[in-house]
Amino acid sequence: MSESNQGMDVGYVARLACIDLTEEERGLFQGQLDQILHYVEQLDELDVSNVEPTAHAIPVYNVLRKDELGSSLDHDAVIANAPSAADGQIRVPKIIDQ
Amino acid sequence: MAELHTLTIAELSEMLSSGACTSVELVKDLLAVIDARDEKVGAYLTIDREAAMEQAHAADEARAAGKSGVLLGIPVAIKDLLNVKGQPCTCSSKILEGYTAPYDATVITRLRDAGAVLLGRVNMDEFAMGSSTENAALGKTSNPWNLEHVPGGSSGGSAACVSADEAIASLGSDTGGSIRQPASFCGCVGVKPTYGRVSRYGLTAFASSLDQIGPITKTVKDSALLLEAICGLDKMDSSSVDMEVPAFSAALGSDTSLAGMKLGLPKEYFVDGMDPEVEKAVRDAVEHCRSLGAEIVDVSLPNAKYAIAVYYIIATAEASANLARFDGIRYGMRLDGKDPAELYGRTRAAGFGPEVKRRIILGTYVLSSGYYDAYYLKAQKVRTLIRNDFSDAFKQCDAILAPVTPTAAYRKGEKTDDPLKMYLDDILTTPVNLAGNCALSLPCGFSGAGLPIGLQIIGDAFREETILRVGYAYEQTTDWHTRKPEL
């Protein structure tokens, strides 16, 4: 972990996460997140090369439902939540120019 | 008439069934108490009085028509991250202002089926990220025992409303301690059920491998009663397990003897920096359990000290994925942009508060290419060690006794500038979520300043009956739970 941690570029990661940060936020978060990453480096004390990871706390796998038609959410109620809608559909900015 | 709002589910259920009171009287009484107190406490975000009164009338009519049930007509407050059809569900975030839930969460369906009255929506840290409810974007909640202090979090509203007698019981959610810690800070009982016990369908997800919904109540018995109603398999949540739901309230037992019970005391849980008053209250509670016949054994959870590091990697990683859905497209806030990317960036900048942004950024980082193995995979492996510690401990004991938090409720503003300091307070609660087992918190004393102190009883996976029984025996032979804050 320590060799891989060259420090996080908060501005870059925030862009990956689609969050515009102000200059002030970037500076504040950089310091706070560096401190948190430094704290989690304590995991380097442990040799876990032969340990299986735990992704999930209970042994339930591959839960499948029957391939049957069921009811879905009420269309009008869903569209009513959209910040912008027209003709029963959600409006979004243009994705492809032309 | 008795002050209905001060009573428990168990007491009110008997009164409702004997006709000593009606659900309508009960809801009216609670609404009056909310009017008188909630300006100070700030537990509620929204109350649909009309809907609550309608449900109360319906419950009284159903009872008159021969229906019965322990929750029939009992008002319950709901943490603002559970979807209730037709009501807002803001998660105390600006990004969800204006959203109206188009469906009921499964726990809500179950409460409705049981005839409970959905009283209102209570405050929380934004998207359940926090330990003091100070990260709430839409309300300010105080600790009923001292309004200058935090109620804990993230289910701060759920604990504060029960503590202030503004609700008979509530639902919260616990990802790293968010039920147990506020219950402890506000002098309530709170249960984090085993992972898989309760369906999360309709719970706004924070960290999906950790989240569980659970009750916050005035007594252990009430928690058992509420749990019975909400647990069980649900095809809408593939992580819910297909196991019979025990009659938790029947498991409480008819006497308060703990003879034959082995209770473990983990030395690692009395951490550096623990308030001596908290340590004394918990050690006194341990002695009390011994006097009830329990055998106290030393157990060790050597990897628990890594829980915060593991938790803040796993929980933020999962949160970064779960909160990707808040993008300004389908619901909630939208700030327009010339293209979708600009819209996302602006909307999420304006909609999320600082703690949510911090956690999404951290989670994005630990999952990103080149860092995944070093952070996320490593954390998952250490998670296995923490789980194994509990498995080993439960070979030696039936349940574990521990503090819930290193200190009682602290003053507002004390930790808001230092996220890591706030995180470290979760050291005694996060291991249980990582291991996936169950735990409850109940009052075991008060600090010199008059703030409640909690005892944590940790059980193996699916052993809720054991921790409820131990908690019940302790509670029935002490009187901490009978004290009320002065408001």
HADDOCK unambig.tbl for C-alpha pairs under 7 A between the chains (distance, minus, plus):
assign (segid A and resid 1 and name CA) (segid B and resid 374 and name CA) 4.76 0.50 0.50
assign (segid A and resid 1 and name CA) (segid B and resid 375 and name CA) 6.88 0.50 0.50
assign (segid A and resid 4 and name CA) (segid B and resid 371 and name CA) 6.90 0.50 0.50
assign (segid A and resid 13 and name CA) (segid B and resid 361 and name CA) 6.12 0.50 0.50
assign (segid A and resid 13 and name CA) (segid B and resid 364 and name CA) 6.77 0.50 0.50
assign (segid A and resid 13 and name CA) (segid B and resid 365 and name CA) 6.27 0.50 0.50
assign (segid A and resid 14 and name CA) (segid B and resid 361 and name CA) 5.68 0.50 0.50
assign (segid A and resid 17 and name CA) (segid B and resid 361 and name CA) 6.47 0.50 0.50
assign (segid A and resid 17 and name CA) (segid B and resid 364 and name CA) 6.48 0.50 0.50
assign (segid A and resid 18 and name CA) (segid B and resid 344 and name CA) 5.95 0.50 0.50
assign (segid A and resid 18 and name CA) (segid B and resid 345 and name CA) 4.62 0.50 0.50
assign (segid A and resid 19 and name CA) (segid B and resid 345 and name CA) 4.44 0.50 0.50
assign (segid A and resid 19 and name CA) (segid B and resid 346 and name CA) 6.86 0.50 0.50
assign (segid A and resid 19 and name CA) (segid B and resid 348 and name CA) 5.36 0.50 0.50
assign (segid A and resid 19 and name CA) (segid B and resid 349 and name CA) 5.18 0.50 0.50
assign (segid A and resid 20 and name CA) (segid B and resid 345 and name CA) 4.88 0.50 0.50
assign (segid A and resid 20 and name CA) (segid B and resid 346 and name CA) 5.92 0.50 0.50
assign (segid A and resid 20 and name CA) (segid B and resid 349 and name CA) 5.21 0.50 0.50
assign (segid A and resid 21 and name CA) (segid B and resid 349 and name CA) 6.46 0.50 0.50
assign (segid A and resid 29 and name CA) (segid B and resid 358 and name CA) 6.57 0.50 0.50
assign (segid A and resid 36 and name CA) (segid B and resid 420 and name CA) 6.25 0.50 0.50
assign (segid A and resid 39 and name CA) (segid B and resid 309 and name CA) 6.96 0.50 0.50
assign (segid A and resid 40 and name CA) (segid B and resid 309 and name CA) 4.63 0.50 0.50
assign (segid A and resid 43 and name CA) (segid B and resid 306 and name CA) 6.93 0.50 0.50
assign (segid A and resid 48 and name CA) (segid B and resid 381 and name CA) 6.37 0.50 0.50
assign (segid A and resid 51 and name CA) (segid B and resid 381 and name CA) 5.80 0.50 0.50
assign (segid A and resid 52 and name CA) (segid B and resid 381 and name CA) 5.80 0.50 0.50
assign (segid A and resid 52 and name CA) (segid B and resid 384 and name CA) 6.88 0.50 0.50
assign (segid A and resid 53 and name CA) (segid B and resid 377 and name CA) 6.73 0.50 0.50
assign (segid A and resid 53 and name CA) (segid B and resid 380 and name CA) 4.66 0.50 0.50
assign (segid A and resid 53 and name CA) (segid B and resid 381 and name CA) 4.01 0.50 0.50
assign (segid A and resid 53 and name CA) (segid B and resid 384 and name CA) 6.01 0.50 0.50
assign (segid A and resid 54 and name CA) (segid B and resid 380 and name CA) 5.06 0.50 0.50
assign (segid A and resid 54 and name CA) (segid B and resid 381 and name CA) 6.13 0.50 0.50
assign (segid A and resid 54 and name CA) (segid B and resid 383 and name CA) 6.07 0.50 0.50
assign (segid A and resid 54 and name CA) (segid B and resid 384 and name CA) 5.33 0.50 0.50
assign (segid A and resid 55 and name CA) (segid B and resid 380 and name CA) 6.28 0.50 0.50
assign (segid A and resid 56 and name CA) (segid B and resid 209 and name CA) 5.51 0.50 0.50
assign (segid A and resid 57 and name CA) (segid B and resid 195 and name CA) 6.73 0.50 0.50
assign (segid A and resid 57 and name CA) (segid B and resid 209 and name CA) 6.99 0.50 0.50
assign (segid A and resid 57 and name CA) (segid B and resid 435 and name CA) 6.13 0.50 0.50
assign (segid A and resid 57 and name CA) (segid B and resid 436 and name CA) 4.94 0.50 0.50
assign (segid A and resid 58 and name CA) (segid B and resid 195 and name CA) 6.99 0.50 0.50
assign (segid A and resid 60 and name CA) (segid B and resid 239 and name CA) 6.81 0.50 0.50
assign (segid A and resid 63 and name CA) (segid B and resid 238 and name CA) 5.82 0.50 0.50
assign (segid A and resid 73 and name CA) (segid B and resid 102 and name CA) 6.90 0.50 0.50
assign (segid A and resid 77 and name CA) (segid B and resid 102 and name CA) 5.75 0.50 0.50
assign (segid A and resid 78 and name CA) (segid B and resid 102 and name CA) 6.48 0.50 0.50
assign (segid A and resid 81 and name CA) (segid B and resid 99 and name CA) 5.74 0.50 0.50
assign (segid A and resid 81 and name CA) (segid B and resid 100 and name CA) 6.58 0.50 0.50
assign (segid A and resid 81 and name CA) (segid B and resid 330 and name CA) 6.80 0.50 0.50
assign (segid A and resid 81 and name CA) (segid B and resid 331 and name CA) 4.85 0.50 0.50
assign (segid A and resid 81 and name CA) (segid B and resid 332 and name CA) 6.86 0.50 0.50
assign (segid A and resid 82 and name CA) (segid B and resid 329 and name CA) 6.83 0.50 0.50
assign (segid A and resid 82 and name CA) (segid B and resid 330 and name CA) 4.72 0.50 0.50
assign (segid A and resid 82 and name CA) (segid B and resid 331 and name CA) 4.51 0.50 0.50
assign (segid A and resid 83 and name CA) (segid B and resid 329 and name CA) 6.94 0.50 0.50
assign (segid A and resid 83 and name CA) (segid B and resid 330 and name CA) 6.81 0.50 0.50
assign (segid A and resid 83 and name CA) (segid B and resid 331 and name CA) 5.90 0.50 0.50
assign (segid A and resid 83 and name CA) (segid B and resid 332 and name CA) 6.51 0.50 0.50
assign (segid A and resid 83 and name CA) (segid B and resid 333 and name CA) 6.75 0.50 0.50
assign (segid A and resid 83 and name CA) (segid B and resid 334 and name CA) 6.19 0.50 0.50
assign (segid A and resid 90 and name CA) (segid B and resid 330 and name CA) 6.82 0.50 0.50
assign (segid A and resid 92 and name CA) (segid B and resid 329 and name CA) 6.83 0.50 0.50
assign (segid A and resid 93 and name CA) (segid B and resid 338 and name CA) 6.45 0.50 0.50
assign (segid A and resid 93 and name CA) (segid B and resid 339 and name CA) 5.29 0.50 0.50
assign (segid A and resid 93 and name CA) (segid B and resid 340 and name CA) 5.89 0.50 0.50
assign (segid A and resid 94 and name CA) (segid B and resid 339 and name CA) 6.06 0.50 0.50
assign (segid A and resid 95 and name CA) (segid B and resid 339 and name CA) 6.09 0.50 0.50
assign (segid A and resid 95 and name CA) (segid B and resid 340 and name CA) 6.77 0.50 0.50
